[in-house]
Amino acid sequence: MSVAIFRAMLLGLLRDRGALLMSFVLPAVFFVIMAEIFTATTGDTLNLDVAVVDEIGDDTSTRLLAALEQSPALRIERLGGAGEAARRTLRERVRRGLADVGLLLRADAEPLDSAGGFGPEPIVIYSDPARAVAVPMLVGRIRQAYFGALPDVAMGNVVAELENQFLTLTEEQHAELAEGLAELREDAEAGRSSGWSFEDMLAFEPVAGDGGRLSLVAYSAGAVAFMFLLFASVHGAVSLLEEQENGVLDRVLAGPGGIGVLVNGKFLYLVLQGVLQVAVIFGVGWLGYGLDLPGHFLPWLLVTLVAVACASALAMLLATACTTRRQAQTIANTAILIVSALGGSMVPRIFMPESLQQLGWLTPNTWALEAYSGIFWREDPLIEILAPMGAMFGTALLAWLAANAVAQQRMYGRATRLRPTRRTGDQLLGKG
């Protein structure tokens, strides 16, 4: 008996392509995506786009930038100009996401070959708090380039510091040396700065939003909202197939409205449900974490309406194209997990290798995240986020039209066969 049950279940699995897909193909695809992401975060395949303004332009800064350009983990983009105009351009590129991080070599600061710590820092790093992980990565590369490509400068700093404080040969100066070393030890144990260090040459300036915490809250809200919006939309849309299996659909199709009324009615319901769902998530971000939802309400509402329409239309297209509820749920789960991983809903796209980042632009998750980030991180006007909004609106329109067309042409077209049957029945009852 147990063998018979085993055989029946095995045959059922082999005949169910959706179950085979979910059991064996999806886990492998999902593993490949996540493996690519996490190997990129620990290896040299995670590349940073670095915008650079070199106001110094001497031999030291040229050698430093040349060493950075040799790093396989950095894509250096040199911007021309100097002064405040060039700095504004640099900040703007980071703020708009055109560069992961910005690097400024300041002319109005201490020289790069000085000991540091006694004036304005010569190296300024501009960062978006939402991509804060790029900062320590760039600092590590700069430190490596500084001590690797400029050993004469680094050693000169150490020698200058020794000459300034310690290099004396008299007994009195020996005593001063011992006292100075003791002070350095005390400062180090207390966590205070002790003489020259590479960090004395660095300054950091965020360029977006109200700080890293709120930027990450906004990112998380958008990422979570759209991923669960996809799941909720599919759950509501497949009720169409459930009604078909229960025989309810046949009675609806026999009415005067036809399938178009049913598809569009469900679509409108999904849009309303989705707006409320996204509002709850961003409302929690506002009340619990200080996200400025009231200050960005109108652009948020417009982006949310377009994003919800996109998710709802795609869900309705899936429901009309599938023949059973199980098939629709299998395809939906597979597709949603993949596009959410590629689109940044699970892992920020900055952690992904370049190939996956480019693939992410084909997913609605990326479009939604770009639109929400433009509102809450970069505080862009609506015209600046028209591209992702246009992509979502176009997808929503095409998917809605396709859902109606598929519904008319596929099995729901049997409504035309139901109406004659009904008239024949009426005539048999003497009502004709």
N, C-alpha and C positions, 0 to 999 in steps of 0.2 A: 504493500500500500504506500509506504514511504517513497519507494522508487517511482511509483506512478505519479505521485504528487510532484516529486522532483522533476520528472520528465515533462509533466504538464507545464510547470513553471518555466522550465528551460525553453520549451517550444514557444511559450508565450513571449518570452524575452526576445528570442530570435526573430519572431514575426513582428515585433513592435520596434520599428526603426527609431521612434522617438526615445524609447527606453534604452536602446542600445547607444544612442547618441548621448543621452544624459549619463549613462553608466560608464562609458569608456572614452568617448571623444571629448566631451566637455571638460572632464577633469584634466586630461592631457593638455588641451588648449589653454585652460586657465593656469595650469602649472607653468607652461612655457612663458606666458605673459608675466606672471609674478616672478619667475626665475630671472627673466630679462631685467625686470625692474630692480630686484634686490641685488643681483650681481653688478648692475650698473652703479648702485650706491656704494659698493665696496671696492670697485675696480677703477680702471682708467677710462671706462666707456661712458661715464657720466660727465658730459661736457657742459661747461658754463660759457654762456655768451657774455663777454666782458667788454663794455664800452670804456675807452681810455681817452683822457685828455692829458697831454704832457705839456705843462706850461714851462717846465725847466729847460728841456731841450739840450742839456749838456751831455758829455760823454757818459756820466754815471747813469742818468735816466735812460739814455739810449741803450746802454748795455743791459740794464734791468728789464726793459720792455722786450728786448731781443730774447732774453732768457725766458721770459714768460711766454713769448710766442712759440718757443720750442716745446712747451708743455702740451702733451696730447689731450689733456683734460680742459684746456682753455681755448676758446675761439676769440681772439683779440680783434676788436674793431677800433681803430684809431680815429678819433674825431679831431678835426682841425680847429684852429682858433685858440684863444686864451682869454682870460678874464671872466667877468661875470656872465657874459653871453654864452661862452662855451660851457660854463658850469651849469647854466640853466638847461642847455641842450642835453648835457649829460644826465642831469636829474630827470628830465622829461623822458628820456629813452628808458631809464630804469622804471619810472613811474608807470609808463604805458606798457611795460612788459616786453619792449623791444630788446632789452638786455637783462640778463639775470642780476647783474651787479655792475656798478660803475667804479672806475678807478681814476682818481685825480692826483697828479703829481704837481704839487703847488709850488709856484715861483715865490710867493710871499710868505715863505716859511723857512725853517732851518734847512740847510743843504742836506742832501741825501748822505753825504760823507761826513756829517757831524755826529757827535755822540748822542744827540737827541735829549729830550727831556728839559730843555732850557728855553723853548720857544714854541711857536705853532708847528704842529706836526706836518711833515712834508708829504705824507701819503694819506689821502682821504678816500674812504670807501663808502659809496652810496648804495643803499640796499632798500628793497621793498620788504617790510616785515613779513609779508606772506611768503617770501622766499628767503627767509633768514638763514637757512642751511647753506646758502651760497657764500655767506660771509666767512665762516671758519675755513671753508674749502679754499677760497681765494687767499686768505691770510696765510694758510699753509704753503700755498704755491709761491706767494711773494717771499716768504721767509726762506724757502728752498732756493729760489732764484737769487735772493740777496746774498746769502752765504755761499752759494755755489758759483755764481757768475761774477760776484764782486768780492772775492776773498781779500783783496788788498784794502777795500773800503772797510769791510767788517773788522779785519785785524787792525787797521788804522784807528778805528773807534776804540778798540780795547787798549791799544798802546796809548792813545791820547788820554784815556781815562786813568791809566796807570801813571802816566807822566803828571797828570793833573793832581793826583792824590797820594801816590805811594812811592815813586821812584826817588828816594833819597838814601844817602849812604852814611850820613852821620848818625851817631848814636841817638841823638835827639830825634832825628827823623825816623830811625828804626822804631822808636817808641810811638811816634805818630802813626807809623804804618800798622803796628799791632793794634793801636786804638781804633784806627779806621776799619781794619778787618773785623774787629769785634762789633763795631757799629753796623757794618754790613750784615753780619750774622744775626744781630738782634733785629734789624729791619726785615730780613728774610723770614725769620721765625715768626714775626708779627704780621707778615703779609704786606708790609709796606715796600714801596719802590726803593731799590738799593742800587744807586748808580745807574749806568747805562743799561738799557734793555731794548730789544727790537720793538717791543710794544710802545715805547716812548715815541716812535716815529709814526704811529698809526692814529687816525681819527676816524670816527664812524658817524654817519649821518643817515637816518631813515628818510625816505622821500614820500611815503604814502600814508594816508589814513590817520587814525588816532593811535597808532602804535601796533606792535606785533600781535598783542593779544586779540584786539578787535579784528584785525585783518584775518587771523586764523579762525575766529568765530564766524566771520562772514563767509570764508571759504568753506568751512564745515557745514554751515547752514545751506549754502547752495548745492554742495556736493550731495549731502544726505537728502535734501528735499527732492532733487530731480531723480535720484535713483529710486527712492520709494514712490515717487510720482509715477514712474514707469510701472512698478509692480502693481500699484493700486489701479492704474488705468487698465492694465491687462485683466486684472481680477474682475473689474466691472464690465469690460467689453465681452469677455467670454460667457457672460450670462446669456448672450445671444445664442450661443451654441447649446447652452443648458436648456433654453426654451425650445430649441429645435428638438432636442432629445426627449423632452417631456410632452411634445405635441402642442405646446402653446403657440409656437410660431406659425403653425398651419392655420390656426384660427385667426391670428393677427393678419396674416397675408391674405386671407379671404375677405378682409374688409376693404374699404375704398382707398385707404391711405397707401397700402403697399409697403414694400421693404424700405423705401426711402424715408418714410416717416419714422420707422422703428430705428434705423441707423442714426438718423440725425437727432432723434430724441435721446438716445443713449449717449451720443457724442456731447450734447449740451449738458447732460447730467454729469458726465465725467469732467467736463471743464469746470463746472461749479464745485464739484467735490475736490478737484485738484487745487483750485485757488484757495479753498478753505484749508486744505492740508498744508500747503506751502505757507499760508498765513500763520498757522499754528507753530511751525518750526521757526520762522523768523520772529514771531511774537515771543517765543521763549528766549531767543537770542537777544531781543530788545529788553525784556523784563529781567532776565537772569544775568546777562553779560554786558549790558550797556550798548548793544548794537543800535546805531542811530537809524531805526526804521522810520520814525515820524519825519525826520529831516529828508528822507529820500523816498517818501511814500509813493509819489506819482510815478517816477521812473521804475520803482520796484513793482508797482502794480502792472505797468505796461509790459515789463519783461516777464512777469509771472503769467500774465494772460497768454502771451505768445508761447512761452515754454509749456504751459499746461495744454494749450491747443495742439502743440506739436506732439506731446506724449499721448494725448487722447486720440488724435487722428491715427497715429501709428498703431495704437492698440486696436482701434476699430478695423483698420486694414487687416491686421493679423487675424482678428476674429472672423471677418468675412471670408478670408482666404483659406482658413482651415476648415476641416470637415467635422472634427470632434473637439470637445473641450480638452481632452487629455493631450491631443496633438498640439493645440494652441498653447497650453501651459508649458509643455516641454520646449517648444520653440522659443517661447517668451523667456523662460528661465535661462536658457542658453544664451540668447541674444542680449538680455539685460545684463547678465554677469560680465559678458565680454565687453560690451560697450561701456559699462561702468568702470571696468578696470582700465581700458584704454583711454577713456575720457576724463579720468582724474577724480572720479567719485570715491574711489577706494584709496588710491595713493596719489599725492600731488604729482603733476606731470613733470615737474622739474627733476624728479628722481628717475625719470625714464630715459632710456637711450634715445638718440635722435630719431631713429626709425619709428619707435612707438609714439613719440611726440607728434610726428607728422601724421601717423595713422589716427591719432586722437582727434585731429581736425575734421575727420569724417563722421564723428559721433555727435549726437545732440547734447550729450553731457558736457562736452567741451564748449559748445556754443552757449549753453546756459551758464556755465561757470565763468566764461569770459564776460558775459553780459552782467552778471551779478558782481564780478570783481571790478568792472568798470564803474558800477554805481557806488559800492561801499569802500573799495580800496583806493581807486584812483580818482574818484569823484568826477568822472567824465560827464559831460553833457550827453543828452540822448543821441546827438548826431555822431558821437564817437563810438557808440555801440550799435550802430545801425547794421553793421556787417553780421554779427552773430544773431541779432534779432531778425534780420532779413532771411538768414539761413533757416532759422526755426519757423518763421512764418511761411516761407516757400515750401518747406517740408510738410508743414501742417496742411496747407492748401492742397498739395499734390496727393498726400495720403488720404485726405478726406474725399477728394474726387475719386481716387482709386477705390476706396472702400465702397462708395456708392455704386461705382461701375461694376465691381466684382460681385457685390450683393445682387445686382440686377441680372447679371449674366450667369451666375453659378446656380447652385441648387435653389436659391431663394426665388428664382424665376418661375418656379412651379406655381407661384400665385396665379399665374394666368391659366393654369390647369385646374386650380381649385374653384375658380369662379363658375365655369361652365358646369362643373359637378354640382355646385350648389343650386344653380338654376334648374338643372334637371330634377333635383330632389324636390324643389318647390313645385315644379309642374306635376310630379307624381303625387304630391299631396293635394293637388287641386288648387294650388295658389297661383298657377300661371295664368 
